[in-house]
Amino acid sequence: MNSVNNKKIALITGASSGIGKAMAFSLAAQSVTLILVARRLERLQEVQNEISEKYPLTEIFLISSDVNDPELAAKIENISNKKIDILINNAGLALGKDFVEKSHFSDWELMISTNISANFRMVHLVLPWMLHHGQGDIINLCSVAGHHSYQGGAVYCATKHAVHAFTQALREETCGRNVRVMQISPGMVETEFSLTRFKGDKTSSDNVYSGMTPLSGEDIARMMQFMLDQPRHVVIDEIITMPMAQGSPTTVVRNLK
C-alpha cells in the first residue's frame, strides 16, 4: 500500500456477502480505503466491481483467505503497512442445530476456531498498530446468542458468549487510549448464515425467515456506521438488535398462511 495514502483504512473479514459486503459499501461512501478478506475470490471481485462502479475513487485490496489461515496475518501486514484504522471483525458461522449428543465435533472445532480464535487473532494483530498510530475503532460482530443460549446451539452460543466477554474486557483494557472497542449483537439477519448452518440446504435455510421480516445486512451496516460516526469521545459499547417479529432467539412471531 502506498504510504502516502492518508485516508482511513478499514479491514473487513467475511466481506464477500451479507453484513461484511454491506459494511464495505457503507465505508466506501465515506472514502475509506478497504482491505476485504473472504474465502471466495470470485465473490470478492464482484464486490470490488460493484463498489468501484458506485464509488470509483475507493481504493480496494482483496485477500482471498480463510480467517483460520496462519498466513493471513502476514498478508494483512504486507498490504496495510501496519496501519488499520477500522476493524470490522465480521467473519463467523454456525453449523448445525443438533443437540450436543448428536452434534459433530468437527463442527464444534470449526465454530470455535472461526468465531473465537480467528476473531481474537484479528484484534491481537491490529490493536498494537492502532495504539502506535494513536487511534482506532474495533467492531466485533457478536449475536443475541452471546446473551441468550438456546437448544441446538450450545457451541455456537458459547462462541458468541466468548466474543462478548472478550470485547468487554478489551473495552476496559483500551479505555482512555483513543481506541474505541464496540460490538453489535443482531438477532435474525437474512444473509448466508442459515444456508451455512444447514450446510447448503436451501429449504431449511428459507424456513428460518418464512412468515416474518428479518433484518438485512444493510440494516446492521447502518447501525455500525452510526457507531463509527460518533465523536471520538463517544463509545457505543454495544447495540443489541432484532427484527420486530423476534423477541428472543427462540421467540419469533410468524404470519404463515
N, C-alpha and C positions, 0 to 999 in steps of 0.2 A: 504494500500500500504506500502511496506517495506520502511522505512525512509532512509535506506542506499542507495537506488537507486539514483544514481547521474545523470542518463540520463534525458534529457529533457522530459517533459510531455506535451502532446497535448490533448486538449479537442475538439472533433468534434461533432457538432449537425447535425442531418439529415444524419447520417453516413451509413445507410443501403443500399444506392444506389446512382447513379449519381455522382455529384460533391463531396459529402461527402465521398463516398466509394473510389473514385479515389484519394482524398487527403490522406485518410488513408494509401493507398498503397505507395504514394509518401513519406510520413513521416516515414513509416516503413522502407523504403530503407535508411533513414537517421539514423536508430537505435533510433528513438524516441518512448517512451512509449505512448500508445494510450488509451484514455478513449473515447469510442464510444457511442453516445446517439442516439437512434431512437425508434420509437414505436414498430416495428416488431422484436421480439426477434429472430425468426427463420432466418430472413434475416441478422440480426446482427451476428448470429452464423455462417452463411455461409461466411460472410465477414471475420470473425475471422479465420475460417478454411482456406480460400484461402490465407490470409496474412501469417498465420503460416506455410503453405506449402512452400511459397516462401521465407519468412524471419523468420525462426524458432526461432530465438533469441528475436524476438519482444515480449514485454510484452503488453498484451491487456486486458483491462477491459471493460465489456459491461454493459450498463444501458438501460434497456428496459423501456422507458418512453416517454410520450408526453412532449414536451418542455413547455407546459402550466401547467403541474402538479406542484402544490405548494411544493410537497415533493422532487422535482428533486434537488434543491439546496443542501439539506442535504445529498442526495446520492452522489453527486459530492464531497462535502466536506469530507465525510467519506472515499471515495476511494483515493482522491488526497492528503489528509493530508494538505490541503490549499496550494498546490503548483501546479500552472498551468503555464507553460512557453509559450504555444501557444494556442490561442483560434481561432478555425475556426468556426465562427458564421454563419452556413450554413442553418439551418432549415428555411423553408419558403414555402409559397404556394400562388397560385392564384385560385380563384373559380369563374367560370362563365365568360361569355363575354357579358352579357346583359347590356343594357343601365340602368342608375340609376333607372328610374321609374319602370323598370320591374325586377330589381335585388332583391335578398333576403337578408334581414337584418341579418339573421343568418350567411350567408356567409361573410358579412361585419365584423361581430364580430369575426369570426374565423381568418380571414386575419389580422385584427388589433391585436388580442391577440398573434398570432403566429409570424407575421412579425415585429411587433413593440415591444409589451410588453415583450415577451419571449426573443427577441434579446437583448433588453436593460437590462433585468434581468441577462443574462449571463455575460455581461460586468460588471454590478454592483457587481456580485458575485466574479469574478476573478480579477478584477483590483486592489483591495486592497492587494490581495496576491502577485500580480506581483510587486507592489510598495514595499511591505515588503521585497521581495527577491531581489529587485534591478534591475529587468529586466523582459521583457515580450513582446510578439507580439500578436496583435489582428487583425484578418482579418474579416471584416464584408462583407457578401455577399449582395451586392446591386443589381442593374439592370439598363439597359438603361432606364427602366421605371421610375427610380429615377431621370432622366434628361428630358425625353420627355413623356408627357402624351398622351393617345390615347383613342378613343371611345371604350366603352365596358370594360374599365379597370380603371375606375375612382378611386375606392377604392384601388385596388392593386397598381396602380401608386402612390396614396397618401401615402401608407405604405412605398414604396421604397423611395419616397422623404423624408419621416421621417427618414429612416435609413441613407440616405445621409447626412442630416442636423446633425443628432446625431453624426455621425462619424467625420464630420468636426469639430464640437465643441469639441468632445473628443480629437481630434488630438491637438487642441490648449491647452486644459487643461493639457495634458500629455507631452507637448513639453519640452524637456530638462530633462526628468525624466527616460530616458532609457526604455521607453515603446513605441514601435512602433505601431501606430494605422493606419490601412490601409483598403482599400476597393476595391473590384473588381465588376465591373458592366457589366455583359455579356448581349448580345442580345440572339439570339435563340440558345439554348443548348438542344440537344436531350437527355432528361432524362425522368423521370416520371412526370415532371412538367405539360405537357399538358394533360396527362392522368388524373391527379388530377384535373386540371382546368375544364375538361369536364366530371368529375365525373364518370370515367371508360369507357366513350365512345371511344373505340379504333379507330374507323373510323375518328371521328373528330380530335382525337389526331394525327393520322398519317397524316392527311391532312395538319397539321401545317407545317410539314417538307417535304412535297411532292415537287418534282421538284427542290430541292436545297440541298446543303450540309451544315447542321448545325454544330455548334461547338459540341464537346463532353465533357463529364465530365473530361476526361483526359487532354483535351486542357486547361480547366480552372485550374485544379490542377497543371499543368506545370507552368502556369503563377503565381499562388500563391506561388509555391515553389521558383520561381525566386525572388519574393518579400522577402521571408524569407531568402534566401541565400545571400542577400546583406550584406556588412559590417555594423556593428551596427550604424555607423553614417549616413547611407543612409536609407531614408524612401521613399518608393514608395507610395505616398499618395493614388493614385487610378489608376487602369487600367480599361479603357473602351474598350470592345472588342466585335466585332460582326463577323459573318461569311462573307466571301467575297460577298455573294449574298444578304446581308442585309445592307441597308443604314440607316435605322432608324426603330423604332418599327412598322411602317406602310409601309415601302418601302422594298419589297422583290422581287427579280427577280427570276422567276421560269422557268425551261426548261421543260415544260409539253408537252408530245406527244399526 
